[in-house]
Amino acid sequence: MKRWWLSGSVRLWFLVILSGCLSAVAIQPGWAEIKPRLEKQEVQSQQNLRPLLTRKIRQLSEVKHPSTNAKLLVQSPANPPVSEDIVQVSGVKANPTDKGVEVILQTTGGEQLQVTNRSEGNNFIADIPNAQLRLPNGDAFTFRSQKPVTGITEITVTNLDANTIRVTVTGEASVPTVELFDSPDEGLIFGITTAATSAQQPQQPEQPNPTPPAAPLPLPRGGEGERSEQPSAQNDEPIELVVTGEQDGYRVPNASVGTRTDTPLRDIPQSIQVIPQQVLRDQNVTDLVEALRNVPGAGFGNTARSFAQSSIILRGFSSNSDILWNGLRENPGAGIAGFEAAGIERIEVLRGPNSVLYGQGGLGGIVNYITKQPLSEPYYSLETSVGNFNFYRGAIDLSGPLNDSRTVLYRLNLAAQTTESFFDFFEAQRYFVAPNLTWQISDRTKFTVAAEYLARPQTADQAYGLPVVGTVFPNPNGEIPRNRYVGEPDDFENSYSTRIGYDLEHRFSENWQLRNAFRFKQGELFRRLSFGTALAADNRTLNRGFFDTSEFSDKFFNSDTYVVGQFSTGSIRHQIVTGINLTKRELGQNSFNRQASPIDLYNPVYGQPLGAVTSRFSNFNTADTLGIYVQDQITLAENLKLLLGVRFDSFSQNDENRLTNRKTNQSDSAFSPRVGIVYQPIEPISLYASYSRSFTPTLGTSFDGDVFQPERGTQYEVGVKADLNNRLSATLAFYDLTRTNVLTTDTRPNVPPGFSIQTGEQKSRGVELTFGGEILPGWSIIAGYGYTDAKVTQDNTLPVGLRFRNVPENTFNLWTSYEIQRGNLQGLGFGLGLFFVGERPGDILNTFELPSYLRTDAAIFYKRDRFRAALNFRNLFDVDYLEASFNNVRVFRGDPLTVQGTISFEF
């Protein structure tokens, strides 16, 4: 809890706490309590003002159950039932003052109102969750005042739902400064100071790290008011503003990945988890594997050092191709060099099929990177990290306006990293550049262009692994040394990725918005490596192959244009998203295989000659997709919401074998529906159920000449989402996910070898529990448990009941941190993490299992003003665990004790 004494008015400035290259983010809601401290000579002149008091947050047992009969469920929101706890606002006025404008919510119960504040872009937003707007002109929904004074684009007061009023103030160039008052004669008063008027007033001390910008939201319509005789804000008494809960905390209440709109998670009928900036910072995350350890049920097919997206596994199914960049899908292939924490604001994970909004793939889930955006005030950050295994990293984060009107903003993120590892010969570098420019063309139009370049030259990763005999099973020659590398010292995997794109947003009106977004990504990979193929009978000689990739170029173009609109049909409210999505992929590959000399695992001799070429591969693929989609978020009643969506995709693929000059092509189409419902029996609880499907194109034909149909994913999910209080939430989800049209060997009589048939089926059922937020001031937590039962249910060659490789039945994650809030040790904090992964099959045939492990992480940090220092420990007790496996000669060891120290400074 932090306190500021301000003379004359309550300036709603919030301190954005960040480390190093971690960017400023939008203010998280905080419950504000305003207490007047009247000077004796001011008491008489200020006796008509009294404090706005925050009501005590109710526990679940104290919340009254609303009526749920059929009549009330379909009742018009214009005349909702009024609870005895709801404060009615009978009128709204917007009146100019000598400092700007004041907005008055006319009510006799102003002292009972709760206020939650935040800023998004140039918008100041205040939610009042125990109030209802009932205007005398019959429009119970909205009030609007456009351009009331210079510097303010518009002011909106609207019923967000039947129990919540939202006040939105949009500044022309920056977030307005807002003061809160409570008058027994008038009601709740928002005193608004614009940049234009404040420039004429005596300057106040500047607060550090102002609020970052965000896309303006569609604003509702309403009426305008008349001038008030309320005293101006400059005559106010000094007051104390108490803000509980930190911004950028462990709980993020809204996400865009589930609906393409900024929707509260509690209103989305699907399991979504957000890994916020503060968690990434506290854990000192630099790769995707470490970030997704916070997601229960998530698994990996290799290590964090891999050039690809670390073979993500969600709900039992591989999701390494299911990556979004600010809501747009990326390459459906290897995802080369895709993740760099220096450019990431937060990570959103949507579990289950998601083809309705994002097209092909997405069977087990999808990962959305939200990148850092330009800020409206100057911000500069430097960070450096040093660790064992010669780990060195530096990052720079620069942002601010480029013109006086602050309509053109920039951001530049830079990072460089070099490291070795616990096994021999490994070296890796990483270089990252990410410029971003935003132009607020007008109050209704915004244009953003962004780019990223990431280079990862490195030695070939240990992802090609060690034999199971000597790691999982005992070896007569002893355990294979932990540092053993089975490749050659000059092996390499150099990967490079380039992203560039733009976003154009335009508001036609307060209820309709258009977005056109374009992304281009190119990934390139050059590889030369030796890898194990079989362990000889002596259990020490490893036979090896050699693989050389002289070309791997994956280009992906994605254009998405969609409209977001809000309207009502009688008493039912709609928020619709409809659009057209065009993608194109070009993939060129050229590689060959050779025999490599065997190696002695216990006494290796490197540099032996290679054998003859055994195979070559050279092809060029193109894929084009057209998708048309419609989604409707329907509010049937204040506590009953429906989500409907459907997508039609038409796609074609072409494959050219450049060695034989053989060309094949295929085209098909697919429908992907989605239905979900959310019912909230009491305000903090959401019960939901959903049905969704996905598709993945399958290239080829059967022995009968039939073109393969797309693979389909079908999921049924039910769950509960609970806001335990305003800072802590939990989600419990149960799902049944089936994958059909899986290719399996055609074993019919008279069918030659090498043909496949689509009769396979796989199923994953499970339970996921996530829990996150702030338990007490300074004490935060993110935790989860996942149970996954993923098995083969139909196949011509694999036995039914086989479990999926690298998918444990049980996983558990816990990360908690505490920061001392006051006293001489204020700013000192500690973090503790526990990550449990259960036993899981190490190969497709389940011939062996990787043992379970529990890894312990820890951190200690200190923050003072704009300085932060931290020490992070991964695998604190140096547990020798096995991360993942590909087969019986490719088992991947986990990292031993890793220590990293970080120092960052903002200015």
N, C-alpha and C positions, 0 to 999 in steps of 0.2 A: 504494500500500500504506500503510495507516494502522495505528498501534499504540497500544494503551492498556495501562498498568500498573494492575492492580486488586489491592488488598490483600484477602486472605481468600477470594476466589472469583472465578470468571470470570463476569462479568455479560454476557450476550449482548445487549447494546444496540448497535444500529447507527445510524450517523449518516445520516439521510435528507437527501440534497443536493437542494435544489430551488431554482428561481428564481421570484421574484415570485408570480404567481398560479398557478404550477404546483404541484400538490398533492403531498403525500407519497404514496408508493405502496408496495406490498408488497415486502418485502426480497427481492432476487434471491439465488439460492444463492451461497454463497461457501465456498471450501475453507478450513477452520479448522485451524490448527496450534497446539497448546497446549504450551508449554515451561515446566516448573517452574523457579523460581529460589529454591532453598531457602536460608533463613538457617541459619547454623551451629547455633544452638540448636534448630532445628526439624528437623534432618536425621533424628535418631533416631526422633522421633515420626511422621515422615512417610515413613519408608523403604518402607512398603507401597504408596505411590502412585508411579506413573511416568507419563511424558507420553503423551498420545494423539497419535501422529504421523501426518501426512497422507502417504499413499503418493504417489509420483511419478505424475503423469498420463501415461498411456501414449499414444504416437503410434499412428496407424492400423497402421503396419507391425509394431508390437509386440503388438497384440492377437491373442490366440489364437483361431482359428476354432472355434466349437462344433461338436459332432457334429450332422449334419443328416440322419441316416437316418430312415426312416419310423417306426421304433419309438420313437425319442426325440421325434419331432414330436407324437405323440399320448400321450406319457407323462403320467401324472397329476401336476399341480403339487404334490400332497401328498408325492410321493416323487421330486423332480427329481434328475437327476444332479448330483453335487457336483464342481465343478471344483477343482483343486488351489489356485486363487487365491481360492476362496470360503471365508470364515471362518464356521464354524457356531456359532450361538447356541443352546445347549442348554436354557436356561431363562430366565425373566423373573420378577423380583420387584418389587413396589411396596410400599415400607415407609415409614410415617410417621417424620418426624424433628421436632426442635424448631423447624425453620424451615419445614417443609412436608412434602414426600415425596421419596423417592429411587427411581428406577427403575434396576434393575440388569439389564443384558444379560449373562448368565453365559456366558463363553467364555474359553478359554485363549489366544486370539489377539487380545486387545483392542488391542495396539499396532499391529496391521495394519489396523485399521478406518479407513475414510474417512468423513467426516461432512460433509453439506451442509445448512446451516441456513436457514430462512426463517420468516416469520410471516404468517398469514392470519387476519384478524379477531382473535378471542381464542385462536387456535390457534398454539402453537409446534410447528413441523414439522421433523424431522431425518430426512434420507434417508441410509442407509448402503449404498452401491451395490456393495460387495464382500462382502456377508454374506447368510446364509440362516437363517431361524428354523425350528428343529426341536425342538418342545416334547415332553417325555416322555409327555404324555397322549394323543399320537396326532394332536392338532390341530397340524399344521405351519404353519398359516397365521397364527393370531391369538392375541393376549393382550389382555385388557381389564380395567380396574379402574375402576368407576364411583364417583364421589364419594369418593375415598380419604381426602381431608381437606377441611376448609372452604376454599373458594376454587377448588377444582379440580372441574370437572364430570366429566371422565373422562380416562383415559390409555389409549392404544391402541398396541400394537406389532403390526405385521402384515407379512407378505411382500407387498410391492408387486408384485414378480415374483420369479422364481427366483433372481435375483442382487441383490435390493435389499430391505432392511428399512426400513420407515417407522415412526418414533416420532411420535405426535401427542399433545400435551398441551393440553387445552382448559380455559381459565380461565372462571370464572363471569362476571366483569365486565371482564377485561382479559387481555392476554398475560402468562403467568407469566414470572418470571425464572428462567433455567436455567443451571446450572453443569455442566461436563463434567469427569469424572475417569476415569483408567484404573488399575485395581487388578489386579495379577497374581494375586491370590487370588480376586477376585470377577468381574472383567471390566470392561465399560464401564458407567459410572455417570452418570446424569443426576440432578443435585441440583436440585430444583424448589422455588422459593420463591413462595408465593402472596401476593396483595395483603393478605390478612387477617393472615398471620404477619409479613410484612415491616413492617407498621405497628407491630408491637411491638418491632422491632429498631432500632438506631441508623440514622438515615437516611443513605443514600449520596447523593453529589452527583447531581442529576438530569441525565440525558442529553437533549440537544435532539432534537426532531422524532421522536417515537416512531412505532412501526409502525402503519399504518392498518388499519382493520378490513376483513374480507371475509366473504363468506357461509360459514358453517360447512359442512364437507363431511360426507357420510355416513361414519360410523366403523364398522369391523368389530368383531365380538365376540371374546371370548377368556376366559381364566381369570384368577384373582387369585393373588397371592403372599403370602409371609410376611415378618415383620420381619427386618431385617438388622442386624448389629452394626457395619456400616460407620461410621467416624467421621463426625460431622456436618460440613457444609460450612464452618461458621464457623472450623474449625481448619486450613483449607487454607493452603498457602503462596501468596505472591504469584506471579502468573504473567503471561506475556505472550500476548495474543491477537492473532494476525496474520490479517487478512482481506484476501485478494487479490481484485481485481475489484470494481467499484462496483455497488451496487444501482442499480435503475432504469437499467440499461445499454442498449446497443444491441441486445442479444439477449434476446428474450423466449421462453422454452422452451415455454410453454403458451398455449393460446387456447381460447375457448369457441365461436367462430363456426362452426367446422367440425362440431361434434357436439352443441352445447348443454350440454356438460360440460367441466370443466376438464381437457382432454386434452393430453398432450405432442404438439407438432407432428409429431414423428418417428413418431407412431402414427396419424396421420390420412392416408388415401390420397387426398389432394388438395392442391394448392398453396395455401398460406396464408402471408401476410406480415403481420407486425405492425410498425407504426411506433410505437415507444415514446415515453414522455414525454421522455426525455433528448434524443432526436433533434428532437422538436418544439421543445424549449427551445433547444438549441444552434443551430438554424436560425432561431429566432425566427419560427416559423410563425404566421400569423394568418388564413390562408384555406386552403381545401381543395386548390386547385390546387398551392400550394407544398408541401403535405404529400404529395400523391400523386406528386410528381416523384421520390420515393424508391421508387416501384413501377415496375419495368421493364415496358414495354408499355402503360402507362396513357397515355391521351390525353385531350384536352379539345376541346369544340366551341366554346368562347368563352373569355373571360378571367375572372380571379379576381374582377373587379368585378361580375360578373353577379349578378342577384337570385337565380338558381336555383342548383342544386348543381353549377354549372360544367360541365354536360353531360359527365359522366364517360364515358370510353370504356375498357372493359376487354376484352382479347382481341379487339379489332376492333369490338365491338358497344356501342352506347350503353347506359350503365348509370346514367343520371342519376336514374332512379326507384328504384334498388335501394339504399336506405339503411336501415340498422337503427340503432335507438337502444337500447343495452344488450340486443341480441338480439331486438328486436321490430321488424317492418317498419313503415316510415312511409308517407306518401302515395305512391301509385304514379304521381304526376303530377310537377309541376315542382319539388317540393322547395323551396318558397320559403324563403329566409332560413334555411337549415338548419344552417350551421356557424359555431361560435364557439369558438376555441381555448381560451378561458378556462375552459370547462366540460369540456374533453376530457382524459381521462387517457391514452388511447392509441387508435390506429386499427387495426382488424383488417380485412384485405382477403382475402376468399375468392374465388379465381378459378374461373370456370366455373359451370355450372348448379347451382342450390341450392334448387329448388322443394320437395324432400322436407321440409325443416325450415321453410322460410319462405314457401311458397306461390308465387303467380304472379310472373313476371319472373325476374330473376337469370340471364339467358342468359350474359352474359360474365363476371359476377362480382357481388359485393356488398360494400358498405363498412359496417362496424359501428363505431359510435362507442361507446366505453366511457367513461362520464362519471366525474367525480370523486365519491368517496363520503365520508361523514362519518368522522372520525378519533376514536379513543378518548382522545386526549390533546389539550389545547389547542394550536391551531396558527393563526398569523396571518401573513399575507404581504401586502406592498404592492409594486406594480411600476409603473414609468412608462417610457414610450418616446417618443422624439422622432426625427423623420427629415426628409429633404428632401420636397418637395411638400407642406409644411405637415402632416406626419404627426404626430399626437399621440395617445397611448393611455395609459390607466391601468387597472389591475386590482387588485381586492382579493379575497383568499381567506381566509375565516374558518371555523374548525371546532373541534369539541371536544364534551365531554359536557355535558348539561343537568341531570344529577342526580348525586348522590354515588356511586351504584352503577354509574354509567356504562352504564346500559341504554338511555338515550335520548341519541342523538348527533345533531349537526346539522352542516350545511355550507352556506355561503353564498358564491357566486361572483358578483362584480360586475365589469363591464368597460364602458368607454366609449372610443370611437375617432372621430377625425375626420381626413379626409385630402383632398387634391386629387390631381391626376394630371398626366401630361406633356402631355395635350391640353387644349384650351381649355374653360373653363366647368365642368369637372367638380368636384363637391363631394360628399362622402359622409360620413355619420355612421353610427355603430353603437352601440346601447345594449343591454346584456345583463344579466339578473338570473336567477339559478338557485339557489333554496333547495332543500335536501334534508334530510329528517329520517328517522332510523332508530330503531326501537324494538325492542330485544331482549326480546320478551315473556317468553320463558323460554329455557332452554338448548336447546330444540328448535324454537322459533318466532321468526321475525324478520319485521318489517313495515317497509317503506320506502316513503315517499311523496316524490316529486320533481316539480319543475316548472321550466320555463324560459320566459323571454320574451326575444325578440330582435327589435329594430326596426332597419331599415336604410333610412332615407330618403336618397335620393341623386339626383343628376342622371342622366338616361338614359345608360347606359354606351356606350362606344365599340364595344361588341359588335356594333353594327349597321354598323360598319366603313367601309372605304375601298375604292374600285375597284381591281381587279387591275392595270389600266393606270395606272402611276404609283407602284405599290408593288412588285409582282412583275415586271411588264414595263415597259420604258421608255415614257415619255409625251413627245410632242413639246414639251409645255409645261414639262417638267422633272418631277422627283420631287415628289409631293404632300407638302407639309410634314408633318412628323411630328406636329405638334401640332394638325392640322386636325380640327375637329369638324363633322360634316355635319348634325347636328340643330339644334335651336333652344336658346338659352340657358335658356329656362324649361321645357324638357323634364324629365320626372322619372320615376323608377321607385321607388316607395316600397313596401317589402315588410315584412310583420310576421308573426311566427310565435309560437304559444303551444303549449307542450307541458306535459302534466300526466299523471301516472300513478302506479301503486303496484306494489310487488312483495311478495307474501306467500310466505314459505318456511317449510315445516314438515317436520320429520323424524319420521316415524312410528317408525322404528327406526334402528339403525346402518346399515342397507342400503337403506332406502327413504325417498325424499324427494319432497315435493309442492311445486310452484311454481305460483302463480296470479299472472299479471301483466296489467296493463291500461294502455293508453296512449291518449291523445287528443291529436291535433295539429290545429291550425287554421292555415292559411297564407292570408294576404290580400295582394293585390297591386293597386296603383293605378298606371296608366301613362299617360303622354302623351308621344309622341315622333314625330319625323320621321326617316325613313330612306331610303337610296338605293334606287332601283328600276332605273335604267339610266343608262349614261354616253352622252351625246350624241356626235355625230360629231366635234365640235371637241375631244373628249377633255379638256374642262375643265368642262363644264356637267353637273351631276348631277341627273337627274330624281328627284323624291322623292315618297314617300307619307307619310301621317299615320295614326297608330294611337292610339286612345284606349280605355283599359280603365277603365270606371267601377265594375266589379264583377268580382272574381275571388276567390272564397272556396272553399277546399278543406278540408273537414273529414274526418278519418280516425279511426275507432275500431278498436282492436285489442285483443282479449282472448285470452290464451293460457294454457291450463291443462295442465300435463303432469307426469308422474311419472318420476322417475329411480330405478331399482332395480338392485341387484347380487345375483346368485345364481349357482349352479353347477349344471351337469348333468354329473355324473360329474367328469371331469378338466377339463371345459371351463367357463371362466368367462364370464359375460355381464354387460354393463351396458346396460340397456334404457332407452330414452326413448320414451314414448308420450303423446300428448296430443290435445287438441281446440283448434282455432284458429278464432275468429270475427272477421270484419272487416266494416266498413261504411264506405262512402265517399259523401260528398255534395259535389258540385261544381257551383257556380253561376257563370256567366260572362255578362257583358254588355259588348259592345264595338262599335266602329264604325271604318270606314276612310274617309279623305278624301284628296283630292288636295292635295299641298303644293307650294308654289312651288319651281322649280328653284334650285340654288345654284351659284355659281362656286367651284370648289375652290381656285382660286388667288387669288381676291379676293371672299370671301364677304360677302354682305349679308344680315343676319338680320332677322327680324321681318316678313317679307312675309306677305300674307293667305293663308288657307287656301281651298281649293276646296270643291266640293260633296261631300256624303257619297256614297261609291261602294258601300258595303255595310255591313250590320249583322249582328250575331251575338248571340243571347241564348238560352241553354239552361240546363237543369238536369239533371244526371246523378246517378244513385245506383247503387251496386254493392254487393252482399252476397255474402260468401263463407263457406262452412263447410269447414274442412279437418280431416281425421283422419290422424294420422301415427304410424308406429312405426319405431324405429331400434334396432338391436342391435349393440353393439360386442362382438365375440366374441374371446376369447383362446384359441386352439386349443393353443398352446404358448408358451413364454416368448419365442420369436422369430417367431411366426406369428400374425397378427391379421387378423380379417375384419370388415368393416363392411357391414351390410345395412340398407336403409331403403326404405320405400314410403309414399306419401301419396295420399290420395283427396281431391279438391276438388270441391265443387259450388258453382256461382256463378251469379248472375243480375245483369243490368244493365238499367237503364231510362233512356231518354233522352227528354227533353221539349224540343221547340222552342217557346220561349215567344213567338216571333213568328208562327208558323203554327198553334200549339196542336196540333202533331202529336206523338204519343207512340209510341215503339217500345220493345220489350223483348225480351230474349234470355236464355236460360239454357243451361247446359252443364255438363259435368263433365270431369275429367281425372285420370289416374293418373300419378304421377311416381316412378319407381324410382331406386335408387342402390345400387351394389355396388362394394366396394373391398377390396383385400387388401394387407397390409404384411408383408414378409418381411425379417428382420434377420439376414443371414448372420454378421455380427459385431456386437458391441454398438453401435458408433458409426454403423453404416450401416443405412439403411432403404430397401429397394426396394419400390415400390408401383405399383399399377395400379388404375384405377377406371373405372366407367361411370356416367353420370348424365344425367338428363333434366330439362327445365324446360318450363313452359307460360306463355303470355301470352294472355288472352282477346282475341278480335277481334270487334268489334261490326259487324253488317251482314249482308246477304244478297247472293247472287249473282244474275245475270240469271234463272237457273232457279228462284229462290226458295229455294235451299238456304241454311241458316244457316251462316255462316263458322265453321270449326273453330278452336280455339285454335292460335296459332303454337307450334311445338315447337322446343326446342333439345336436341341430343343430343351428348354429348361422350365421347370416349375419351382417357384421360390415363395416361401412365406417367412415372415419375420416380425420382430418387434424393435422399434426404435424408441429410446427413452431419453429425455432431457432430465437428468437427475436434479440439476439446478441450472442456473444460467451459465455455468462454466464447465459442466461435466455432462457427458452423454455416453450412451452405450447402444450397441446394435447386436441383436441376436438373429441369425438367419439360418434357415433350413432349406436345402436345395436338392433337386433331382435333375441331373443333367445327362442327356443321352446324345451320343454321336452316332449317326447312321450314314449309310452309303460309304462305309470304310472299305478301301481296297484290300482284298485278300487273295491269296493264290487260288486260281481256278483249278480245282481238282477233278473236274468232270472227266469221264472217260473220253478218249480220243481228242482231248485238248492238249496240244504240245506244251512243253515247259515254257515259262516266261510270260504267260498270260494271267491277267488278274480279273476279278469279278467283284462287284460292289455288294457283297453280302455281309460284310463285317459290321459289328456293332460294339460300342464301348459305352460304359456308364460310370458316372461319378455321383455319389450321394454324400452329403456331408452337413456339418454344422460349423458355423463360424460365430465367434463372440468377439466383439471389439469394444474397447473402453478407453476413453481419452478425455483429457481436460485438466482442470486445476482443482485439486482437492481442497487446498487451503491457499491463502496468499503465499506465493513463492514455491508451493509444492505442486508439481505437475506430473502427469503420468500418461503413458500410452501403452496399452497392453492388449493381448488377444490370445484366443485359443482356437485352433482349427482341427476338426476331425474330418478326414477325407477317406472315403471308401471307393477307390477307383479301380475298376476291373474290366477285363475283356468278357463280354457277354455272348458274342457270336463271332466265330472265325473258322476258316477251313483248315488251318494248320496250327494255330496257337490254341492250347487248351483253354476252355472256358474257365474263368475264375482267376486267371493270371492277373496279378496286380501291376500297376504301371511303374515303370522304372523311375527311380528318384522321387517317388511320391510317398511320403510317410503318412501313416494313419493319423498320427498326433503331432501337433506342433504347438509351441507356446512361446510367447514373447512378452517381455516386460522391460520397459525403460521408464525410470522415474528420476526426477531431479528436484533439488531443493536449493533455493537461493535465500540467504539471510536478508531480511527486509529492513532492518534498522540496527542502530548501534555502531560500535566501532568496526564490526566485521560485515557491515552492510555491503552487499555485492559479492560476497564469497558464496560459492555454490558447489554442490556435489551431484554426481549422477551415477546411477547403478543400472546395469542391464543384464537380464537373464534371457538366453535364447536356447530353447530346447527343440531338438529335431529327433523324432522317433526313428525306429528301424524302417528301412525302405529297400526295395529290390534294387540290385545293382546292374541287372541286365534284363532284356526283354523276356527271357525264359525263366526268370526268377531262380537262377541256379545258385545265387548267393545274395546275402543281404548286407548292406552297410549298417554298422552298429549305431545306436542312438548316441547323442552327445548333448551336453549342456555347456554352453559357452557363457562366460561371465565377462562383461565389459564394465568399465568404470570411467569416471571423469571427475576432475576438480577444476573449477574455473573461478575467476575473479573479474568483476566488472566495476569500473569506476568512471563515471562520466562517459567519455567516448573511447575509453581504453578497455580492452578485454584481453585476458590471458587465460589459456586453458591447457590442460594436460589430459589426453585421452588414452585409455588402456583398452585394447581389444584382446580377448582371450587372456584375461588377467592371470589365470592359473596355468597357462601354457598347456592346455589340453591337446593331446595329439588326436585329432578327429579327422574323419573322412567327409569331405564336402559333398561329393557327387561321384557318379560313375557312368561310363559309356558301355563298357563291356569288361570281360575278365582280364584284359591287359591295359585298361585305361581307367584307373581309379584315381581320383583327384584328392590330394591331401588339403586340409584346411590350414590357414596361416597360424603360426605359433604366436606367442606373446608379441604384440606390436604396441609400441609407445610412440605417440606423436604429440609434440608441443606446438601451440599456436599462439601468436600474438597478432592483434589487429588494432587498428586505430582509425577513427572516423573524424573528419574535419570538414 
